[in-house]
């Protein structure tokens, strides 16, 4: 088909559908507060701490999270299953002896396309000043009981609902020792050929107030998304060097999608997208997924107080150090959970990201031909082509092109960036896929 650029319109945010609005209202700051408080009360959740003490250490935390998630799964009519995923991590710089690491993984099987998967994680291990100190108190309220509380609350509210794609809610361990739990989880998916279309790490999402004298920013969450893919191959590098695209990797498209569906009055949040893989000197579990070519992002609070992270609990010169519950804002964590819920629900209900999108470069022309594989989504309605100036941050124009798998547009591919997204019968839009030359 032929698409005329003059028929394009500007882009609008995707508003939440009725079910999503209901779901967002069910997210409960009091439950989140109870989860953060309970997790901090295990004393330490260090990966090398006791695995069989019923009260203190990572084993007690593991068993408690598992029980809670199983309770949520009981309301799912058999669609949510909860698994303890254990493996032995061999010794390394931060693991002195072979150590059993266990992820708790709740999987809500999709009704329509169960093979299409979206993953959200928080890490339930914690640490003190010395990364090998497995005995000192390490309450880890913000880092990262807050992220685990988000994951558990999402599992609770989603368990009673039907989604088209599969959602995975995982509390991972070994993060502070080297991202080991998420590395194992991502590798399991890679080995099984699972189509993970997005992953979010919630890590340090406890408060919008850094408690350092600066103005609080309780309605902002940062979303870190890489540009050039960590998994880029030399051939992909050559293409990028030739025609650009360093701002069009799949994680950048995911960042645009999250702003599209999660910045609204119902979440009450601004998603501050940061065009970096992570902060200076830091990392999180999304990197395990990026390494394997899965689109992934990290959510974190707007400004951190480094006296409250990775620090022994103590008072020094009148300053309270340590990652304590009292510095968390449960209403803030609930709003971050709503941002996650809006993203995951919208991803799961929309068609998957278009695959095999090609921009035709067989000859030199002043128009643009795009082709893609047909969607496997049962309620697919049509596709949209989007584009923007090469210097623009986000998509500027959208052209509905119907239920086709090829279109020629009277615009030069040399002058703008193009993308394709799928639309279902309810108007849910997929993330955008950027084309590769072919
Ligand atoms: Zn962390």
Boltz pocket constraint, residues with backbone or C-beta under 6 A from the ligand:
constraints:
  - pocket:
      binder: B
      contacts: [[A, 123], [A, 143], [A, 144], [A, 175], [A, 203], [A, 204], [A, 283]]
      max_distance: 6.0
